[in-house]
């Protein structure tokens, strides 16, 4: 821990960095944190000096994360979300009037958020808490109402309903997709920049496995940006960093809004599914039942 303090100078710097990276602005970060903009800038500079690396490229009235900044943000945001979730869980122990939905950050941001206003209009009385985590939680121990999981639908002491099949195809920004050379066949994708998802506690499909599914074996997959959070992978793809995996149920809205382009004809149907899961031993509250049924209905439309 003492070495960590040397590397970050002050724990406060992590909160300042996370806000600035998430909001894309020192000014907005200052407003959110109740600080002055020069103090935010100074905290970031102190953190960069301690780490001996530049985290942001500073332009006229805008900032963008460097590759090092993207890598650092993936871990820092994940760690701070874990602390926030733990604090909230302890704070809310014994309360039952709220509903907790546990999922990945990508599912919360790209699947739930565009639809959330519909739930609010239908059930304004429900206090829904979106909780993100990188591990598969124990629903009973962690007092979680419902969760989203990837697998075969069979978890001990859990009920499960499928939201979607796991379907994966390459996605990239429209500009990157248009500029890619000779993408008439799958092997040519080996010549493009690839973004890799490497989660710390869950195995995820790899590009090597995707190519193997398409009959391309014993090839060297190009090195590229490696990130441990799928929401960040999609952010990198949208900003033109290369080709990424597109989980169909997550990227459908981004494709419809033309923020991403896809090669859906190269889809890999893995045989697994995305499931909504809840405890078999602990009855759902009335509000949790409403949220569960709303999600299942939204997934069918």
Beta strands, then each sheet from edge to edge (+ up, - down):
strand 1: 56-59
strand 2: 62-65
strand 3: 98-103
strand 4: 127-132
strand 5: 146-151
strand 6: 158-172
strand 7: 196-197
strand 8: 226-227
strand 9: 244-247
strand 10: 261-262
strand 11: 268-279
sheet 1: 1+ 2-
sheet 2: 4+ 3+ 5+ 11- 6+ 9-
sheet 3: 4+ 3+ 5+ 11- 6+ 10-
sheet 4: 7+ 8+
end
